[in-house]
Amino acid sequence: MTAPPITTVVFDADETVVDLSPAVTGALGAVLAEMRRLTPAAEALTVADLAEDWPPVFAAMRAASTLDIRRAALARSLARVGLGAELDHVAEIFFTRRFALSRPFGDVLPALAALRALYTVGFATNGNSRAERCGLAGEFAFEIYAHEGGLPKKPAGEFFAAVVEAAGCVPAAVVHVGDSWEHDVRAARRAGLRAVWLNRTGAPRPPGPPPEGEVRSLAELPDLLAGLGAGRVMAASPDPGAPGAAR
Ligand SMILES: [Mg+2]
């Protein structure tokens, strides 16, 4: 059985198209400055201390919305110095700064422009990164956000079913691109999509069936996808019976 031509390329957000780490570090710095303004007890804390409050909360609240997880992590940081009552105020500082600092990686906009000429290009995230608040307004034909309308997060099959429905094609005509081996490669392939692993750091590939492709930079994607299956021209074809490889 031959795979259908690729019609749609869908991108994970955080650490795939959104350079999240500096935004979070900067936002935690703003939170720490405010905590120090509110209490001298916060003088002993560092941004690294605040960052350490995320993993245990994330582990305990895996299925929760990323907004709720971030608020819980901030609550844990505030509780370190008796500032529990300041959560709403401090969360607002965090998110304002986090979005002000959220930017796409340098390889993103050129890759999206090239891919849009051949494919429907979508965005699908578990996280808080709204495309329009991360320098990506108007870049995608569709955007899928976990927890909107009760949609479960990746790795749930329902998440990828929503992606496929938005793409309007069969699952194997969709390529999902992301940095998480579990969420973006294994879960996408389990749902019948094809997957490209974005491995920006050159990490060793985890065990298990390989993805359809692996790239160090999104600049490699157009050539890789051309090798996997032809894209289609976005404009409606005057002849619906024409071969799909309209390149
Ligand atoms: Mg990611």
Residues whose N, C-alpha, C, O or C-beta is under 5 A from the ligand:
A	BS01	MG	D12 A13 D14 E15 T16 D179 S180
